[in-house]
């Protein structure tokens, strides 16, 4: 039964604001269908006039047709080439998951990628990669730990961490790192923190965004299929808007670890992204962990199944089989020795070269020298990385301190 209080509330809702004490005319009284929304029947409104809703307003709005495209509309339009952040591993404009066991090295591997992209090194664990700004959103590791790991990674590549100005970190508080959330079986909605990430991406225009990790930043049910797909969709929209790659770090389920697939408990995480990389531990014949293996488990745009054996060295992962001793790197690799010969010639002439692409880029300068012996600049670039890793060359400052410029030089014994 409708009470007088209910009637007064309904009247108050429909009284015009300019005449708060006036009783609304009959035309302004809600129709019977509106009362039903309040759980009321028309005859329950004691003394309240009821009018029928106009027939036209009850008609649903007609949906607009789909936007359709035919192949004839593509005639004469060049097909854009496939773009990779890391060739055949991480596509641009989409989302990739890097999965790995807890404590297995995902963050270190992601940091090595971030340094390679931000410092324009051109390679990452056996594949080529683009260069550009990077945003690293850390929802798990504190700032001090990230700094320690970054120092190891940059030293391994012959760099100084504080020279990399295009690598941007955000360290979220453990209780304030949610990028999206929502109730069960409903799409994940972006949080205010995600909007802040989006704003920063629009300002910086990164080539790569890394989020560590799904478990830390999802404010929902990890096993909910709708949550998994809609959370990935948030980042896909961001990747397409910015034109960057997004790498989400993830943890496999127990079954994913046992089966060797690296999949999470919900298959929709695997299905929603366009590429999946899995970093697994490798055991020797005695059952002891002897290294890591990075495998391309899924690639919608390129070949899958690539495997790279890795070993841990000086706080970083390096390709299995690469030279680890500085003496071997110089004595047994002809390309490395050619690089050193060209560097010595340049130094004796009082000419300086730099490790990064741009004016005076060492590999390109060396490729044009008589001492190059027809070696390409790409070969010199690889030799440079090996020599930095072997600690046979280093970056030393020169010129006015205010310019903070550095040149490549042999490292003193």
Buried (B, 14 or more C-beta within 10 A) or exposed (E): EBEEEBBEEBBEEEBEEEEEEEEBEEEEBBBBEBBEEEEBEBEBBEEBEBEEEEEEEEEEEEEEEEEEEEEEEEEEEEEEEEBBBBBBBBBBBBBBBBBBBEEBBBBBBBBBBBBBBBBBBBBBBBBBBBBBBBBBBBBBBEEEEBEEBBBBBBBBBBBBBEEBEBBBBBBBEEEEBBBBBBEEEEBBBBBEBBEEBBEBBEEBEBBBBBBBBBBBBBBBBBEBBBBBBBBBBBBBEBBBEBEBBBBBBBBBBEEBBEEEBBBBBBEBBBBBBBBBBBBBBEEEEEEEEBBBBBBBBBBEEBEEEBEBBBBEEEBBBBEBEBBEEBEEBBEEBEBBBBBBBBBEBBBEEEEBBBBBBEEBBBBBBBBEBEBBEEBBBBBBBBBBBBBBBBBBBBBEEEEEEEEEBBBBBBBEE
